[in-house]
Amino acid sequence: TQLLEQSPQFLSIQEGENLTVYCNSSSVFSSLQWYRQEPGEGPVLLVTVVTGGEVKKLKRLTFQFGDARKDSSLHITAAQPGDTGLYLCAGGRGAQKLVFGQGTRLTINP
Amino acid sequence: KAGVTQTPRYLIKTRGQQVTLSCSPISGHRSVSWYQQTPGQGLQFLFEYFSETQRNKGNFPGRFSGRQFSNSRSEMNVSTLELGDSALYLCASTRLAGGDTGELFFGEGSRLTVL
């Protein structure tokens, strides 16, 4: 059973479109991180959110932490081919290790 | 500064063999974590080492083991390999142990294929 469920698992859209990726859990997390992994590389941290309801923006990417700190979303505006990759959410609970979702594989077609 | 370095990048083994993977963390980072990544299961936590001590352990059988040296470099070993052990093994380092808001710096991984 996956503690963090990401949806969709696969997403293929055209350049310029908007998209949202979801990360859901029945458990409360004290923090939520989003990573992006490109082929042949390890994941790279995009953002960390720690407060319920928090919204962070990174250029065209908007991250939100749910009010109850059980879920998070990643919204990309005007997607570009460079956004292609595997997006992973990871939840933290104190001293315990991060728990990762299974990822959303995003493909942006030119 | 240099990133996390994992060796080897690719390797092929047969069932029943054993394998050792190496990870050199970012200079100054004392915590090293290992993850197994497969298409079906995503990233699964194996274990974390800090100052040569195992601090956390995931739900993997005893065939999976690791250690950390005084220079913070870490190795993981898988004995009696099974087909299901085929995966990308990722190493990540952080400056401190535990802490849920710290950034994990990942290496490029070691891709293991078991035939």
Chai-1 contact restraints between the chains, C-beta under 6 A:
chainA,res_idxA,chainB,res_idxB,connection_type,confidence,min_distance_angstrom,max_distance_angstrom,comment,restraint_id
A,S30,B,D100,contact,1.0,0.0,6.0,A-B,restraint_1
A,S31,B,D100,contact,1.0,0.0,6.0,A-B,restraint_2
A,S31,B,T101,contact,1.0,0.0,6.0,A-B,restraint_3
A,E41,B,E108,contact,1.0,0.0,6.0,A-B,restraint_4
A,G42,B,L90,contact,1.0,0.0,6.0,A-B,restraint_5
A,G42,B,F106,contact,1.0,0.0,6.0,A-B,restraint_6
A,G42,B,G107,contact,1.0,0.0,6.0,A-B,restraint_7
A,G42,B,E108,contact,1.0,0.0,6.0,A-B,restraint_8
A,G42,B,G109,contact,1.0,0.0,6.0,A-B,restraint_9
A,P43,B,F106,contact,1.0,0.0,6.0,A-B,restraint_10
A,L45,B,E103,contact,1.0,0.0,6.0,A-B,restraint_11
A,T48,B,T101,contact,1.0,0.0,6.0,A-B,restraint_12
A,G92,B,D100,contact,1.0,0.0,6.0,A-B,restraint_13
A,A95,B,G98,contact,1.0,0.0,6.0,A-B,restraint_14
A,K97,B,F45,contact,1.0,0.0,6.0,A-B,restraint_15
A,K97,B,N56,contact,1.0,0.0,6.0,A-B,restraint_16
A,F100,B,G42,contact,1.0,0.0,6.0,A-B,restraint_17
A,F100,B,L43,contact,1.0,0.0,6.0,A-B,restraint_18
A,Q102,B,G42,contact,1.0,0.0,6.0,A-B,restraint_19
A,G103,B,G42,contact,1.0,0.0,6.0,A-B,restraint_20
